[in-house]
Structure formats: structure tokens, C-alpha cells
Amino acid sequence: MMMNNNDKNNRNNNIAKLSIVKIGGNIVDNPKALETFLTDFNCLEGPKVLIHGGGAIASKMSVQLGIETKKVDGRRITDAETLKIVTMVYAGLINKDIVASLQKLGCNAIGLSGADANCIPSIRRSPEPIDFGFVGDPDPQKVNKDFISKLVESDITPVFCAITHDGNGTLLNTNADTIAYTVATALSGMYKTVLYYCFEKEGVLMNIDDPESLIESINRDECDKLIEQGVIADGMIPKLFNSFNAISHGVSEVIILHAKNLLTGKGTVLINS
């Protein structure tokens, strides 16, 4: 049965807030830290979506199988053999371990890749200037938001791994931060979406070695200046890029924080100004 716009609006108004939570690899790779995080995630009020990666485990599996891990500027080159490994590790081992752990906690989760129900289609990245292989760049406009919304409104928690697809039968390795941004942006027209980037640091820091140097809030201009000064560098740059893009495309709030602070929300709040 088709649902008219009034029905959709009434349905969506039943959810005051939808939390999109991305968990960083350094937590996923640590069984005790992951267990603590998932316990907190289960206690997060309201409907939620979890996105995860797991690069270190994939790299370890590559070594065990005798397949060289190739990276450029810290980013993985995904050739055909590496694609098999990351698919097995992300969509298989890690994803199902997380789902099983959430079920144990009473959270009715379902593990998904971007290919399932055509949730997150991607375009294979251009080989110029660097050929990263089977790597995808998703488009928020193409996310199957109706399917995802049906899950969360049925009290089912989607758990997405960092694998998408091109619509032509090919799986693609995709940055988990980007998937989180993509899903949050896609659903922002239906709900008040709040995006949490959880990892092993307190948030954006003035001194990466000093957890007390937390920047509690930051806008784009301040971010650009800190990047120019070298205060913000490496993996934090694309995380912030995705965060500001999310805010500019309708996401209500973005917080970068330590996984242990998910329930308190203490971290760096991104400001759209």
C-alpha cells in the first residue's frame, strides 16, 4: 500500500531524534573497549544506527594469508584480493560479532552492507590521480532511506559495515566515516539526525598527546585555521570534512568524541557558522 505525504509526516514525527553512530577501528579492534562501547550504545535512548570499520583486523588477516597490505598516505589500496579480505572481515566477522553482542544486550540489531536492500550504492572512485582500486564514494541522494527508516521504526537497529556496491555486481571498500556522513545526511530530511563520531580520543585536541586540550566546539573557519597551523592533521581532517558537510546538508548536530563518552556527549561539537 502506498503511503501519502501526511502518513509519512505522522510516522516520522514519532521519532524525535535518530542517532547515527560511527565507531572507530581502534575500538573495534579492542574486545574489551568494544564490549564497553556496545553496552553504552545499547543504552543510548531512541532509535539508532551503527556504522563500523575494522582496518587493523583486515590488515592482520592479510598478513596471515600472505597478502601484502598497500597504502598511500595511510589509505588502503583495495585490489581484488584485498577486496575479498575486507569483505570477509567487515561484512562477516566483525559485523556479525557486533550484531551477536548487541542481541546479547537486548538490542535487536541487523547486520548490513551497503549492497543489502540497495541501502548504500556507490560510484567506484576514479583512478586519477591515484588508483585506490575497488573503493567507493557513496551519494546521500541514492541511499535507500525508506528501507532504513522501516527498520528503525520497527525497533530494529541497523549495523552497517564499510562495504558498499556499484549497482553492477561489484562490492566496494568504503570509508566508514563517509558512510556515517552519507547515512546521516540521507535521513536528515526524515528525522532530526545526530551524528556521533566515536573513537579513541576525547575529540578534536589542540595537542594530540594531551587529552585535557579538548576543543569543545569548532566552526569551519576555526577548523581551516588549525589545519593551516598543523594543529589538526592526518585522519582528523577527513573526519572534520565529513562532519561539516553533514551539518551543511541538514544533519542537526555532529559530535566527535571518545567512545567512552557516548552517553554523556562530551566531546567536540561542530558548529555551522
C-alpha positions, 0 to 999 in steps of 0.5 A: 500500500502506498503511503501519502505525504501526511502518513509519512509526516505522522510516522516520522514525527514519532521519532524525535531524534535518530542517532547515527553512530560511527565507531572507530577501528581502534575500538573495534579492534579492542574486545574489551573497549568494544564490549564497553562501547556496545553496552553504552550504545545499547543504552543510548535512548531512541532509535539508532544506527551503527556504522563500523570499520575494522582496518587493523583486523583486515590488515592482520588477516592479510598478513596471515594469508600472505597478502601484502597490505598497500597504502598511500598516505595511510589509505588502503589500496583495495585490489581484488584480493584485498577486496575479498579480505575486507569483505570477509572481515567487515561484512562477516566477522566483525559485523556479525560479532557486533550484531551477536553482542548487541542481541546479547544486550537486548538490542535487536540489531541487523547486520548490513552492507551497503549492497543489502536492500540497495541501502548504500550504492556507490560510484567506484572512485576514479583512478586519477590521480591515484588508483585506490582500486575497488573503493567507493564514494557513496551519494546521500541522494541514492541511499535507500532511506525508506528501507532504513527508516522501516527498520528503525521504526520497527525497533530494529537497529541497523549495523552497517559495515564499510562495504558498499556496491556499484549497482553492477555486481561489484562490492566496494571498500568504503570509508566508514566515516563517509558512510556515517556522513552519507547515512546521516545526511540521507535521513536528515530530511526524515528525522532530526539526525545526530551524528556521533563520531566515536573513537579513541580520543576525547575529540578534536585536541589542540595537542594530540598527546594531551587529552585535557586540550579538548576543543569543545566546539569548532566552526569551519573557519576555526577548523581551516585555521588549525589545519593551516597551523598543523594543529589538526592533521592526518585522519582528523581532517577527513573526519572534520570534512565529513562532519561539516558537510553533514551539518551543511546538508541538514544533519542537526548536530555532529559530535566527535568524541571518545567512545567512552563518552557516548552517553554523556556527549562530551566531546567536540561539537561542530558548529555551522557558522 
